[in-house]
Amino acid sequence: MRTAGSYQFPPMDQVIYGRPAAEALGEEAERLNARRVFLIASRMLNTKTDEIERIRKALGERYAATFDGVPQHTTREVVVQIARGARAAGADLVVAIGGGSVVDAAKIVLMCMEHEIFDQDGLDGFETTPERRFGGFRNPKVRMIAIPSTLSGGEYNSGTLVTDTRRKLKQIFNHPMMMPRSIILDLAITRYTPEKLRDGSRHRGGLLDPRQRAGR
């Protein structure tokens, strides 16, 4: 039986590996001429390790603010809260540092900022459907960088899952420009993650080789 189809590779500049995340992110912020870098970080990484502080120091005057309250399942309430904070901080680059929920949150925050969605009802009508593949989003002016702490592989695609807690519903939001500009792989970031959470590939079908995952 023959199959046919197509695959759109979302816009991404590069995957950086083998270097400390703080060093690599500092250079990426300079390359992208980012002046106000907003961090969305795992609370554990921010409060129990010095990894996020190293990143803040590496960014220097480019650092804007940090949010570390993303729940296990990304929710509408939290992403609009983050978007308000990022807008108030004048963010021109968003960086996700953590697991899949943190990365998912950063993706949709870009669109909340672009469309000035600061109330969770504002996301209605943008969810992905068979008839509306990219949800009607505009290209976001602010983009993101991902520094993953697990192997879930969510950073290698342009979609995100967001939970509407009022309706007990998870929805998909997608747009090619929600893909990270860059992905920074640093083993030091993963060493604090509980072993059962490090390899999310068993649950998401991810591949361990980042070069393979990039083609999913």
Backbone as CSV, one residue per row, in Angstrom:
resi,resn,N_x,N_y,N_z,CA_x,CA_y,CA_z,C_x,C_y,C_z
1,MET,0.846,-1.193,0.000,0.000,0.000,0.000,0.882,1.244,0.000
2,ARG,0.668,2.133,-0.959,1.469,3.338,-1.065,0.857,4.442,-0.214
3,THR,1.726,5.235,0.370,1.265,6.399,1.129,1.903,7.643,0.540
4,ALA,1.254,8.754,0.717,1.775,10.029,0.219,1.464,11.111,1.229
5,GLY,2.228,12.174,1.196,1.992,13.274,2.117,3.101,14.281,2.040
6,SER,3.160,15.142,3.011,4.208,16.163,3.055,4.503,16.486,4.504
7,TYR,5.660,17.065,4.732,6.040,17.489,6.078,6.674,18.858,5.975
8,GLN,6.189,19.794,6.786,6.753,21.138,6.793,7.737,21.262,7.940
9,PHE,8.992,21.556,7.629,9.986,21.765,8.663,9.835,23.192,9.189
10,PRO,9.469,23.356,10.444,9.275,24.704,10.975,10.591,25.474,11.039
11,PRO,10.505,26.803,11.076,11.722,27.623,11.077,12.533,27.463,12.359
12,MET,13.752,26.981,12.241,14.666,26.873,13.370,16.067,27.123,12.863
13,ASP,16.847,27.880,13.612,18.199,28.219,13.178,19.186,27.082,13.404
14,GLN,19.185,26.543,14.642,20.235,25.581,14.952,19.972,24.872,16.270
15,VAL,20.699,23.744,16.446,20.763,23.032,17.728,22.208,23.128,18.205
16,ILE,22.379,23.617,19.413,23.715,23.814,19.981,23.914,22.782,21.087
17,TYR,25.030,22.082,21.087,25.265,21.083,22.132,26.746,21.036,22.475
18,GLY,27.033,20.449,23.640,28.420,20.292,24.075,29.006,21.526,24.729
19,ARG,28.162,22.502,25.072,28.641,23.727,25.710,27.733,24.086,26.881
20,PRO,28.232,24.806,27.883,27.374,25.221,28.990,26.229,26.093,28.481
21,ALA,25.039,25.867,29.022,23.860,26.602,28.560,24.014,28.103,28.740
22,ALA,24.561,28.529,29.861,24.698,29.968,30.117,25.566,30.641,29.061
23,GLU,26.668,30.003,28.740,27.587,30.547,27.727,26.917,30.602,26.360
24,ALA,26.280,29.503,25.972,25.646,29.441,24.652,24.497,30.429,24.546
25,LEU,23.695,30.555,25.609,22.567,31.483,25.553,23.041,32.929,25.489
26,GLY,24.092,33.247,26.212,24.631,34.598,26.141,25.027,34.968,24.726
27,GLU,25.648,34.025,24.027,26.053,34.288,22.646,24.843,34.369,21.717
28,GLU,23.832,33.544,21.960,22.621,33.583,21.141,21.878,34.907,21.333
29,ALA,21.786,35.372,22.568,21.123,36.651,22.825,21.840,37.784,22.096
30,GLU,23.168,37.717,22.084,23.934,38.736,21.358,23.711,38.608,19.856
31,ARG,23.720,37.377,19.346,23.519,37.167,17.905,22.167,37.686,17.452
32,LEU,21.152,37.492,18.283,19.801,37.909,17.935,19.515,39.355,18.329
33,ASN,20.514,40.014,18.911,20.382,41.406,19.348,19.229,41.577,20.337
34,ALA,19.070,40.593,21.209,18.019,40.660,22.223,18.472,41.547,23.376
35,ARG,17.590,42.449,23.785,17.919,43.384,24.854,17.184,43.075,26.154
36,ARG,16.051,42.359,26.056,15.237,42.058,27.233,14.846,40.581,27.182
37,VAL,15.638,39.744,27.833,15.460,38.288,27.767,14.643,37.824,28.970
38,PHE,13.505,37.217,28.681,12.578,36.761,29.711,12.709,35.253,29.858
39,LEU,12.997,34.779,31.068,13.202,33.357,31.324,11.938,32.721,31.889
40,ILE,11.531,31.591,31.293,10.487,30.740,31.864,11.198,29.463,32.294
41,ALA,11.342,29.283,33.595,12.226,28.243,34.106,11.488,27.259,35.004
42,SER,12.011,26.049,35.050,11.566,25.067,36.036,11.816,25.631,37.431
43,ARG,10.825,25.516,38.311,11.002,26.016,39.688,12.126,25.280,40.397
44,MET,12.233,23.973,40.157,13.307,23.219,40.795,14.665,23.746,40.362
45,LEU,14.845,23.971,39.060,16.123,24.496,38.579,16.406,25.884,39.144
46,ASN,15.345,26.687,39.297,15.526,28.059,39.760,15.791,28.147,41.256
47,THR,15.193,27.241,42.044,15.299,27.357,43.498,16.248,26.356,44.144
48,LYS,16.536,25.241,43.461,17.353,24.191,44.068,18.740,24.061,43.436
49,THR,19.008,24.788,42.383,20.313,24.723,41.722,20.775,26.141,41.417
50,ASP,21.999,26.245,40.944,22.509,27.568,40.554,22.522,27.752,39.041
51,GLU,21.881,26.826,38.301,21.924,26.883,36.837,21.237,28.141,36.284
52,ILE,20.084,28.513,36.832,19.373,29.683,36.319,20.120,30.964,36.680
53,GLU,20.705,30.990,37.858,21.487,32.171,38.235,22.699,32.328,37.329
54,ARG,23.308,31.229,36.930,24.426,31.313,35.970,23.958,31.924,34.661
55,ILE,22.772,31.542,34.242,22.224,32.084,32.997,21.943,33.564,33.138
56,ARG,21.363,33.962,34.261,21.097,35.386,34.487,22.384,36.199,34.446
57,LYS,23.426,35.684,35.088,24.704,36.396,35.112,25.307,36.479,33.715
58,ALA,25.180,35.395,32.948,25.725,35.400,31.592,25.007,36.413,30.705
59,LEU,23.710,36.598,30.937,22.952,37.572,30.142,23.278,39.003,30.542
60,GLY,23.636,39.201,31.787,23.990,40.544,32.234,22.834,41.521,32.067
61,GLU,23.102,42.653,31.440,22.087,43.693,31.270,20.970,43.271,30.320
62,ARG,21.157,42.187,29.596,20.093,41.706,28.699,18.989,40.971,29.468
63,TYR,19.258,40.573,30.701,18.271,39.831,31.486,17.126,40.731,31.898
64,ALA,15.871,40.233,31.726,14.692,41.027,32.067,14.002,40.515,33.324
65,ALA,13.607,39.229,33.351,12.860,38.687,34.490,12.785,37.175,34.356
66,THR,12.334,36.520,35.447,12.170,35.056,35.475,10.784,34.710,35.999
67,PHE,10.150,33.727,35.345,8.915,33.130,35.866,9.190,31.658,36.090
68,ASP,8.827,31.123,37.273,9.126,29.719,37.546,7.918,28.964,38.102
69,GLY,6.698,29.369,37.699,5.508,28.753,38.257,4.668,27.953,37.282
70,VAL,5.276,27.360,36.260,4.515,26.565,35.296,4.134,25.230,35.938
71,PRO,2.846,24.866,35.939,2.428,23.584,36.524,2.782,22.420,35.617
72,GLN,2.577,21.210,36.105,2.934,20.009,35.341,2.211,19.960,34.005
73,HIS,0.954,20.360,33.987,0.205,20.444,32.733,-0.068,21.919,32.466
74,THR,0.538,22.448,31.414,0.437,23.872,31.098,-1.026,24.297,31.022
75,THR,-1.373,25.353,31.736,-2.760,25.796,31.785,-2.922,27.190,31.178
76,ARG,-4.139,27.462,30.743,-4.448,28.787,30.200,-4.178,29.889,31.221
77,GLU,-4.592,29.645,32.477,-4.417,30.680,33.495,-2.965,31.104,33.617
78,VAL,-2.072,30.115,33.596,-0.653,30.415,33.795,-0.051,31.095,32.576
79,VAL,-0.397,30.648,31.366,0.261,31.235,30.195,-0.131,32.699,30.004
80,VAL,-1.377,33.055,30.308,-1.730,34.477,30.174,-1.063,35.294,31.277
81,GLN,-0.868,34.680,32.454,-0.133,35.357,33.524,1.312,35.619,33.102
82,ILE,1.936,34.611,32.507,3.313,34.779,32.038,3.370,35.851,30.954
83,ALA,2.408,35.810,30.037,2.397,36.783,28.944,2.295,38.209,29.469
84,ARG,1.483,38.413,30.495,1.387,39.748,31.097,2.735,40.166,31.675
85,GLY,3.390,39.232,32.362,4.697,39.540,32.939,5.756,39.820,31.890
86,ALA,5.739,39.011,30.824,6.719,39.198,29.754,6.508,40.533,29.055
87,ARG,5.241,40.895,28.809,4.954,42.189,28.185,5.398,43.337,29.088
88,ALA,5.103,43.235,30.380,5.489,44.278,31.318,7.005,44.441,31.394
89,ALA,7.717,43.314,31.211,9.182,43.346,31.255,9.796,43.814,29.943
90,GLY,8.959,44.034,28.924,9.474,44.459,27.623,10.249,43.372,26.907
91,ALA,9.852,42.109,27.108,10.608,40.978,26.558,10.693,41.037,25.033
92,ASP,11.902,40.844,24.506,12.075,40.687,23.061,12.663,39.324,22.711
93,LEU,12.855,38.463,23.723,13.261,37.078,23.532,12.797,36.293,24.750
94,VAL,12.158,35.151,24.513,11.698,34.277,25.597,12.552,33.022,25.588
95,VAL,12.981,32.584,26.770,13.814,31.386,26.883,13.139,30.402,27.831
96,ALA,12.880,29.184,27.356,12.302,28.117,28.174,13.415,27.222,28.682
97,ILE,13.483,27.041,30.001,14.517,26.203,30.609,13.823,25.197,31.518
98,GLY,13.666,23.971,31.031,12.979,22.968,31.825,12.394,21.875,30.955
99,GLY,11.349,21.227,31.468,10.733,20.111,30.771,9.671,20.527,29.782
100,GLY,8.872,19.542,29.357,7.908,19.774,28.293,6.873,20.833,28.609
101,SER,6.408,20.906,29.858,5.395,21.895,30.218,5.947,23.314,30.118
102,VAL,7.197,23.493,30.500,7.836,24.809,30.410,7.989,25.222,28.950
103,VAL,8.424,24.293,28.115,8.580,24.578,26.693,7.227,24.887,26.052
104,ASP,6.210,24.094,26.390,4.869,24.342,25.867,4.378,25.730,26.258
105,ALA,4.616,26.108,27.500,4.176,27.414,27.968,4.837,28.539,27.170
106,ALA,6.137,28.412,26.942,6.847,29.467,26.213,6.299,29.630,24.801
107,LYS,5.981,28.524,24.150,5.463,28.604,22.780,4.188,29.428,22.710
108,ILE,3.227,29.129,23.574,1.945,29.826,23.492,2.046,31.239,24.047
109,VAL,2.990,31.489,24.953,3.207,32.853,25.448,3.573,33.795,24.304
110,LEU,4.351,33.293,23.344,4.699,34.126,22.185,3.447,34.642,21.499
111,MET,2.457,33.766,21.340,1.229,34.149,20.642,0.323,35.011,21.510
112,CYS,0.330,34.766,22.811,-0.435,35.632,23.707,0.115,37.058,23.663
113,MET,1.423,37.195,23.612,2.022,38.523,23.510,1.684,39.170,22.170
114,GLU,1.794,38.387,21.091,1.544,38.936,19.757,0.114,39.430,19.607
115,HIS,-0.836,38.692,20.148,-2.253,39.028,19.986,-2.835,39.736,21.208
116,GLU,-1.948,40.086,22.145,-2.383,40.780,23.366,-3.487,39.997,24.083
117,ILE,-3.250,38.703,24.227,-4.172,37.823,24.947,-3.693,37.736,26.395
118,PHE,-4.312,38.489,27.267,-3.911,38.515,28.669,-5.021,38.020,29.583
119,ASP,-6.064,37.449,28.979,-7.143,36.785,29.698,-7.355,35.440,29.010
120,GLN,-7.577,34.386,29.779,-7.606,33.050,29.188,-8.704,32.864,28.148
121,ASP,-9.791,33.619,28.239,-10.844,33.508,27.225,-10.349,33.955,25.856
122,GLY,-9.299,34.757,25.837,-8.779,35.260,24.572,-8.195,34.189,23.670
123,LEU,-7.916,33.006,24.215,-7.380,31.911,23.402,-8.463,31.177,22.618
124,ASP,-9.723,31.418,22.968,-10.811,30.776,22.237,-10.763,31.168,20.764
125,GLY,-10.904,30.171,19.898,-10.893,30.428,18.467,-9.536,30.296,17.812
126,PHE,-8.470,30.158,18.617,-7.123,29.988,18.061,-6.653,28.538,18.105
127,GLU,-7.413,27.657,18.730,-6.989,26.260,18.841,-6.947,25.615,17.452
128,THR,-6.081,24.627,17.311,-5.928,23.918,16.047,-7.102,22.966,15.830
129,THR,-7.658,23.001,14.636,-8.725,22.081,14.240,-8.378,21.527,12.867
130,PRO,-9.056,20.478,12.402,-8.778,19.968,11.054,-8.940,21.030,9.977
131,GLU,-9.832,21.978,10.202,-10.053,23.030,9.199,-9.122,24.214,9.406
132,ARG,-8.558,24.364,10.592,-7.735,25.535,10.909,-6.418,25.042,11.479
133,ARG,-5.501,24.736,10.609,-4.258,24.069,10.995,-3.394,24.910,11.916
134,PHE,-3.273,26.212,11.611,-2.393,27.068,12.392,-3.167,28.031,13.286
135,GLY,-4.465,27.804,13.433,-5.239,28.533,14.426,-5.460,30.004,14.159
136,GLY,-5.048,30.516,13.009,-5.280,31.921,12.717,-4.287,32.879,13.354
137,PHE,-3.203,32.337,13.927,-2.203,33.190,14.550,-1.402,33.977,13.510
138,ARG,-0.969,35.183,13.874,0.010,35.928,13.092,1.414,35.443,13.452
139,ASN,2.379,35.742,12.587,3.767,35.462,12.951,4.146,36.306,14.164
140,PRO,4.665,35.695,15.216,5.018,36.470,16.411,6.280,37.287,16.190
141,LYS,6.292,38.497,16.712,7.503,39.328,16.620,8.562,38.853,17.609
142,VAL,8.128,38.313,18.730,9.050,37.780,19.739,9.152,36.276,19.549
143,ARG,10.375,35.762,19.529,10.596,34.322,19.370,11.202,33.743,20.642
144,MET,11.484,32.435,20.617,11.979,31.769,21.817,13.197,30.898,21.546
145,ILE,13.903,30.577,22.628,14.986,29.600,22.644,14.619,28.567,23.704
146,ALA,14.884,27.301,23.436,14.582,26.225,24.390,15.866,25.598,24.920
147,ILE,15.899,25.420,26.236,16.984,24.694,26.894,16.310,23.564,27.678
148,PRO,16.131,22.390,27.057,15.343,21.323,27.690,16.092,20.598,28.799
149,SER,15.318,20.142,29.793,15.899,19.361,30.889,15.474,17.903,30.820
150,THR,14.664,17.539,29.818,14.250,16.149,29.617,14.436,15.788,28.147
151,LEU,14.150,14.512,27.826,14.262,14.052,26.447,12.887,13.853,25.815
152,SER,11.913,14.639,26.228,10.567,14.480,25.680,10.518,14.848,24.198
153,GLY,11.377,15.759,23.766,11.438,16.129,22.354,10.432,17.179,21.931
154,GLY,9.647,17.730,22.871,8.633,18.705,22.507,9.195,19.970,21.892
155,GLU,10.457,20.259,22.184,11.071,21.467,21.632,11.346,21.358,20.137
156,TYR,11.226,20.152,19.576,11.519,19.954,18.159,10.273,20.053,17.275
157,ASN,9.204,20.596,17.807,8.028,20.829,16.969,7.400,22.174,17.312
158,SER,6.430,22.575,16.523,5.865,23.919,16.646,4.496,23.928,17.317
159,GLY,4.091,22.809,17.894,2.796,22.733,18.551,2.920,22.746,20.064
160,THR,1.810,23.007,20.729,1.796,23.005,22.181,0.451,22.520,22.685
161,LEU,0.445,21.881,23.836,-0.775,21.454,24.506,-1.045,22.390,25.675
162,VAL,-2.252,22.932,25.736,-2.629,23.830,26.822,-3.947,23.350,27.416
163,THR,-4.011,23.288,28.737,-5.198,22.796,29.433,-6.136,23.941,29.806
164,ASP,-7.390,23.785,29.435,-8.452,24.673,29.895,-9.071,23.992,31.114
165,THR,-8.692,24.433,32.299,-9.110,23.759,33.524,-10.605,23.907,33.780
166,ARG,-11.217,24.956,33.268,-12.653,25.155,33.501,-13.479,24.102,32.775
167,ARG,-13.028,23.755,31.563,-13.763,22.768,30.769,-13.121,21.384,30.832
168,LYS,-12.044,21.286,31.618,-11.306,20.018,31.737,-10.955,19.488,30.350
169,LEU,-10.274,20.352,29.592,-10.005,20.066,28.183,-8.594,20.480,27.821
170,LYS,-7.874,19.574,27.146,-6.564,19.933,26.596,-6.733,20.275,25.122
171,GLN,-6.125,21.381,24.707,-6.240,21.807,23.322,-4.859,21.970,22.708
172,ILE,-4.799,21.760,21.394,-3.560,21.943,20.646,-3.565,23.325,20.012
173,PHE,-2.453,24.022,20.147,-2.231,25.286,19.454,-0.959,25.116,18.642
174,ASN,-0.970,25.644,17.427,0.172,25.384,16.541,0.387,26.541,15.572
175,HIS,1.645,26.815,15.307,2.044,27.772,14.273,3.527,27.541,14.017
176,PRO,3.974,27.570,12.761,5.386,27.291,12.479,6.358,28.162,13.269
177,MET,5.985,29.415,13.543,6.899,30.325,14.225,6.879,30.156,15.746
178,MET,6.138,29.186,16.239,6.239,28.834,17.657,7.424,27.899,17.899
179,MET,8.028,27.422,16.826,9.243,26.613,16.931,10.366,27.473,17.518
180,PRO,11.193,26.945,18.424,12.321,27.726,18.940,13.271,28.171,17.833
181,ARG,13.819,29.372,17.973,14.867,29.801,17.048,16.078,28.888,17.190
182,SER,16.403,28.565,18.440,17.540,27.688,18.726,17.182,26.759,19.881
183,ILE,17.810,25.599,19.876,17.711,24.662,20.993,19.120,24.465,21.544
184,ILE,19.261,24.604,22.847,20.563,24.445,23.501,20.505,23.194,24.365
185,LEU,21.335,22.219,24.067,21.389,20.964,24.811,22.600,20.978,25.733
186,ASP,22.342,20.952,27.037,23.407,20.975,28.038,23.132,19.860,29.042
187,LEU,24.003,18.866,29.100,23.801,17.742,30.010,23.695,18.186,31.457
188,ALA,24.366,19.278,31.812,24.334,19.747,33.192,22.919,20.125,33.617
189,ILE,22.100,20.581,32.685,20.726,20.966,33.003,19.877,19.734,33.318
190,THR,20.219,18.597,32.726,19.396,17.385,32.900,19.738,16.608,34.162
191,ARG,20.876,16.863,34.773,21.309,16.000,35.879,20.440,16.145,37.125
192,TYR,19.668,17.220,37.225,18.807,17.420,38.393,17.418,16.823,38.200
193,THR,17.098,16.432,36.984,15.772,15.918,36.683,15.632,14.488,37.203
194,PRO,14.532,14.165,37.907,14.334,12.779,38.363,14.435,11.809,37.197
195,GLU,15.050,10.652,37.442,15.311,9.695,36.364,14.048,9.310,35.604
196,LYS,12.926,9.192,36.304,11.688,8.775,35.645,11.167,9.818,34.670
197,LEU,11.650,11.071,34.805,11.198,12.142,33.931,12.201,12.492,32.846
198,ARG,13.436,11.989,32.957,14.466,12.378,32.009,14.154,11.931,30.599
199,ASP,13.682,10.698,30.459,13.431,10.156,29.128,11.936,10.104,28.879
200,GLY,11.389,11.208,28.374,9.976,11.241,28.032,9.695,10.580,26.710
201,SER,10.737,10.071,26.041,10.546,9.478,24.715,9.657,8.242,24.775
202,ARG,9.642,7.546,25.925,8.789,6.362,26.049,7.318,6.741,25.963
203,HIS,7.010,7.988,26.345,5.623,8.415,26.378,5.238,9.218,25.145
204,ARG,6.212,9.905,24.523,5.906,10.760,23.388,6.426,10.205,22.064
205,GLY,7.128,9.102,22.129,7.658,8.544,20.894,8.884,9.275,20.398
206,GLY,9.600,9.947,21.321,10.772,10.710,20.912,11.945,9.806,20.604
207,LEU,12.941,10.373,19.940,14.167,9.664,19.611,15.305,10.294,20.386
208,LEU,16.243,9.484,20.822,17.297,9.986,21.681,18.305,10.845,20.929
209,ASP,18.510,10.595,19.665,19.463,11.364,18.873,18.794,12.653,18.419
210,PRO,19.302,13.859,18.841,18.639,15.104,18.469,18.592,15.316,16.973
211,ARG,19.532,14.755,16.232,19.492,14.908,14.769,18.330,14.138,14.184
212,GLN,17.974,12.998,14.819,16.804,12.241,14.368,15.526,12.944,14.776
213,ARG,15.504,13.449,16.025,14.293,14.081,16.513,13.942,15.313,15.700
214,ALA,14.948,16.019,15.218,14.687,17.245,14.463,13.901,16.983,13.199
215,GLY,13.934,15.737,12.724,13.212,15.412,11.502,11.858,14.808,11.708
216,ARG,11.382,14.808,12.968,10.082,14.200,13.248,8.954,15.025,12.684
